[in-house]
Every structure is written in C-alpha cells, then in structure tokens.
Amino acid sequence: MVEQISAIPSLSRRGFTSGLARYTSRNHGEGILVSRLRIVCVFISGASVLVAMLSTAQEAPKSSAADAASAAASGINLAATGRCREALPVLKKAVAQNPSRDHRYSLLMATARCAMSLERTETVVGALLELNRVFPHDPEVLYLSTHFYSELASRASQELATLAPSSPQAEQLEAEAFESHGDWDRAVAEYRTILEQNPQRHGIHYQLGRVLLSKTPPDEENAKKEFEDELKVDPNNASAEFMLGETARQAGQWDEAAVRFSKAVNLDVGFDEAYLALGMSLNSAGKFPEAIAPLQTYVKRQPGDPAGHYQLATAYARTGSKPEADIEMGLQREAAAKAPRGAH
C-alpha cells in the first residue's frame, strides 16, 4: 500500500492551491471541476501524511529491536570488563525490553554474576529463578545455580555465626554441619546443648533421634524416646510420627507402624512416603483391602517408583482383583526399567 501511495506525484500544498486559483480566474463557469480538484488536493495532502505514518510504523519495530540489542551489548560489555556497578542498571533495563532468547540468556547470566560479586542477594536469586524458568535444563544454568546457591548459603551461615554466635539457630546449624560430616558424637553433644538451653525448641528432639539412628550400631531405643519427646513438644510433627512408624515397621510391629503412619498422613497430606509405608505395613499385617487406598494415592503421586506399583499389585492380587494386579505389575516393570541403576 505504501508503494502505491508513494507513486502519486508530489505536489506542494501551496503550489497546487496557487495553480487552482489561476485556473479558477480563467474558468469561472467550471465550478464542478474546481470542486473535484479541491477533493484531489485534500486526497493528496492526506496521502502524504498516511505515507509518513506507515513508514514510521514499519521502522518502529526495527528501531526498537536495534535499541534492545544495543542495550544488551552495552550491559554485557560492562559486566565483562568488571564494571558491575554500572552494568546492573543497564542489564536490568535491557532484560525489560523483551530481548531475543539468546540475548536474554546472556543478560541474565551477566546479571547473576555481577550481582553475586556485589553481594546483592535479591538480584542474584531473581536472575537464577528466571534462568531456571526460561532455560530449565541448561547445564550451565544448573552449574551456576549449584555454586551460587551454595555460596549464598555459606554467606548466610557466616552472617548468622557473626551476628548471633550463641543463638539456638547458630548452634543448630553447627550441629547439622557435624551431622552432614558423619561426626555423630559431636552432633549429639551439640543437639543436647541446645535442648539444655531451649528445651521447648521444635525439631531438636527429632534431629537428635535421626542422628542416634545413624550411628553404628543404631541406638534405636534412645532414638525412639527422642521422637516421642518431640511429639510432646510439637504434637503436629508428622516426621516424628513417621520415624516412630518406621522403627516399629523394621521391628515387625505392623499394627503399631500402621497407626503411626496413619497419623503422619493425617498431619501432612502431602507426605508421600508415609502413604507407601502405610500400605506396606498393612500388606505385611495381612490387611490387604485397607492397603489399597494409601497405595493408590502413592502411585498416583509417584508413578515412577516401582515399589509402589509392586505393593499395590500385591494388595490387588490378595483381594481377588487379578486384572488390576496385572496392570500394576506391568507398570512396576516399566518403572523398574526406567529407574536409574541401583535405585531399585
């Protein structure tokens, strides 16, 4: 359309009007023709404006895209040369301009690195979240996320140790560090110190019980006591109920285990492992009809776990539901084939 309108001969408004006046003075009787010429004049004038508008509209996206690319290049260059304080505002503006996918990747990477160097935690986390949203399986994004989140955790722990070294939070963090390194005795000592100072603190008896079970050999009796003490402090602790159920299940106390696992799923409906453990305990107790419901819930939520399908197939088979049992055994084989080696 622009090309067609552009083909109209260019006439200045003033020149056309002057010619029209001369023509009128010589041809007083040609009123109709003059009116038609006036219409042509208006059309040509309007067409010129339309051509300009369309040209601007076509050039705007190109200009916008060029501006976005230029902003992206500027921000990335500033970051690459270590000028992060200058770079961050430019990078933020460039990201907001809806850049291309490749530019967005480079901009967010540069933003995360610069913000990390300047210890701007909120900006780091925001960039990492966006990177993982837009590029969820990118190896470099996952690598960067692993290192930066680890570094942020380290910074937070150092700040806690500096600002509140005697706080129960700092002491719990230290106990968890001992636990992560397998230093069970020091972890136990640290948790007991916390309980001496803060006997009502939630989660400490539970953590202590887990450490006692991790020792060689496991201290099951004292661990059980810690889980029970946790429930006295925090009756809504589903994890403590689960661990009491697990110690009962491993001891062959199926009914006690089922009671504990039932309490765990009632306290936390999202506790998938408790549904599986409940179904397994009920199967072991010979209560196959009761085992079906929790196992159905588990396989629906965790379809890739062969154990869930196997347990549900067992419950179906023992209640006379052979077709359903066959289906679950087929799903069990499929899940086992897909599971990483050593996972089943």
Beta strands, then each sheet from edge to edge (+ up, - down):
end
